[in-house]
Amino acid sequence: MRRVRAVVREQAPGLRVELAFLEFMQPDLRTCAESLLADGAERVVVLPIFVARAGHLKRDVPLLIDELRQQYPAMHFELADAIGEVDSVVQAMAGHALLLAAV
């Protein structure tokens, strides 16, 4: 995840990109959102770095985003699809698997 953030920051230096975690690591999404709000952000796009939409993305994350929307109505929160469900990522994973199979 840190490598993804580094590449995005490198390719879009004006874009604020932060990592937030659900469990075991900090910052959590609420802390990250509060930091972004304090810095004047008006929009937060949450991009789950998960292979598929499972329990956390079906229940926990939408509930947390709803709470944040209620607590910070001036900020726009958007939940993107899990990265592993995006077609370009699926194609990249399949391409990598095919490269390994050709060895």
Buried (B, 14 or more C-beta within 10 A) or exposed (E): EEEEEEEEBEEEEEEEBBEBEBEEEEBBBBEBBBBBBEEEBEEBEBBBEBEEBEEBBEEEBEEBBEEBEEEBEEBEBEBEBBBBBEEEBEEEEEEEEEEEEEE
